[in-house]
Amino acid sequence: MVKRQLEECPDKNPRTIMGEMPFCTVLIDDVDDFTEFMKENLEQTARLLKEGCALGITCIITVHAARARGMDEVNKMVKQAADGLVLSAQGLMPIFPVPGMRELPEHGDGLLFRNGIYRRVRLPEAV
């Protein structure tokens, strides 16, 4: 669809075209399960996710940091993220750097990272 609009309106850039399209979010619940399920098409899927993010599509991926051991392109994308929400200790290989144990989130809290800088946030209780 973006290619078609670029051909029809060559003066527009892809980000502008995406801004005019309906809001879209990709949600992947548990990157380990996702990569196992998509293993045959994982490289193509990772490429599409990267292209989508570059065009402004929001991508939300949940991961248990202690289990994020994959070396595939999707796991690399997760490990290189600058934005995220930390809900508990991240194990030995943290994705987001937390300076000390005192800074780890407690029940009902989270550390919201934006461009590698975090702030503590209160989370709503699940009903």
Contacts in CASP RR format, 6 or more apart in sequence:
PFRMAT RR
TARGET T0000
AUTHOR 0000-0000-0000
METHOD contacts of the structure
MODEL  1
MVKRQLEECPDKNPRTIMGEMPFCTVLIDDVDDFTEFMKENLEQTARLLK
EGCALGITCIITVHAARARGMDEVNKMVKQAADGLVLSAQGLMPIFPVPG
MRELPEHGDGLLFRNGIYRRVRLPEAV
1 21 0 8 1.000
2 14 0 8 1.000
2 17 0 8 1.000
2 18 0 8 1.000
2 55 0 8 1.000
5 12 0 8 1.000
5 17 0 8 1.000
6 12 0 8 1.000
6 14 0 8 1.000
6 17 0 8 1.000
9 17 0 8 1.000
14 55 0 8 1.000
15 55 0 8 1.000
15 56 0 8 1.000
18 55 0 8 1.000
18 56 0 8 1.000
18 57 0 8 1.000
19 56 0 8 1.000
23 58 0 8 1.000
24 57 0 8 1.000
24 58 0 8 1.000
25 57 0 8 1.000
25 58 0 8 1.000
25 59 0 8 1.000
25 60 0 8 1.000
26 49 0 8 1.000
26 52 0 8 1.000
26 57 0 8 1.000
26 58 0 8 1.000
26 59 0 8 1.000
26 60 0 8 1.000
27 60 0 8 1.000
27 61 0 8 1.000
28 34 0 8 1.000
28 59 0 8 1.000
28 60 0 8 1.000
28 61 0 8 1.000
28 62 0 8 1.000
29 62 0 8 1.000
30 62 0 8 1.000
30 63 0 8 1.000
30 64 0 8 1.000
31 61 0 8 1.000
31 62 0 8 1.000
31 63 0 8 1.000
31 68 0 8 1.000
31 74 0 8 1.000
31 75 0 8 1.000
31 78 0 8 1.000
32 63 0 8 1.000
32 64 0 8 1.000
32 67 0 8 1.000
32 68 0 8 1.000
32 70 0 8 1.000
34 61 0 8 1.000
34 74 0 8 1.000
35 42 0 8 1.000
35 70 0 8 1.000
35 72 0 8 1.000
35 74 0 8 1.000
35 75 0 8 1.000
38 45 0 8 1.000
38 74 0 8 1.000
42 72 0 8 1.000
42 73 0 8 1.000
42 74 0 8 1.000
43 72 0 8 1.000
43 73 0 8 1.000
45 74 0 8 1.000
46 72 0 8 1.000
46 73 0 8 1.000
46 74 0 8 1.000
46 77 0 8 1.000
47 73 0 8 1.000
49 59 0 8 1.000
49 74 0 8 1.000
49 77 0 8 1.000
50 73 0 8 1.000
50 77 0 8 1.000
52 59 0 8 1.000
53 59 0 8 1.000
61 74 0 8 1.000
61 77 0 8 1.000
61 78 0 8 1.000
63 78 0 8 1.000
63 95 0 8 1.000
65 90 0 8 1.000
65 91 0 8 1.000
65 93 0 8 1.000
65 94 0 8 1.000
65 95 0 8 1.000
66 90 0 8 1.000
66 91 0 8 1.000
66 92 0 8 1.000
66 93 0 8 1.000
68 75 0 8 1.000
68 78 0 8 1.000
68 79 0 8 1.000
68 93 0 8 1.000
68 95 0 8 1.000
69 75 0 8 1.000
69 93 0 8 1.000
78 95 0 8 1.000
79 95 0 8 1.000
81 95 0 8 1.000
81 96 0 8 1.000
82 113 0 8 1.000
82 114 0 8 1.000
82 115 0 8 1.000
82 116 0 8 1.000
83 113 0 8 1.000
83 114 0 8 1.000
83 115 0 8 1.000
83 116 0 8 1.000
84 96 0 8 1.000
84 112 0 8 1.000
84 113 0 8 1.000
84 114 0 8 1.000
85 110 0 8 1.000
85 111 0 8 1.000
85 112 0 8 1.000
85 113 0 8 1.000
85 121 0 8 1.000
86 96 0 8 1.000
86 98 0 8 1.000
86 104 0 8 1.000
86 105 0 8 1.000
86 110 0 8 1.000
86 111 0 8 1.000
86 113 0 8 1.000
86 118 0 8 1.000
87 105 0 8 1.000
87 110 0 8 1.000
87 123 0 8 1.000
88 104 0 8 1.000
88 105 0 8 1.000
89 104 0 8 1.000
90 96 0 8 1.000
90 98 0 8 1.000
96 111 0 8 1.000
96 113 0 8 1.000
96 116 0 8 1.000
96 118 0 8 1.000
97 116 0 8 1.000
98 104 0 8 1.000
98 111 0 8 1.000
98 118 0 8 1.000
103 111 0 8 1.000
104 111 0 8 1.000
105 111 0 8 1.000
105 120 0 8 1.000
108 122 0 8 1.000
108 123 0 8 1.000
108 125 0 8 1.000
109 120 0 8 1.000
109 121 0 8 1.000
109 122 0 8 1.000
109 123 0 8 1.000
110 120 0 8 1.000
110 121 0 8 1.000
110 122 0 8 1.000
110 123 0 8 1.000
111 118 0 8 1.000
111 119 0 8 1.000
111 120 0 8 1.000
111 121 0 8 1.000
112 118 0 8 1.000
112 119 0 8 1.000
112 120 0 8 1.000
112 121 0 8 1.000
END
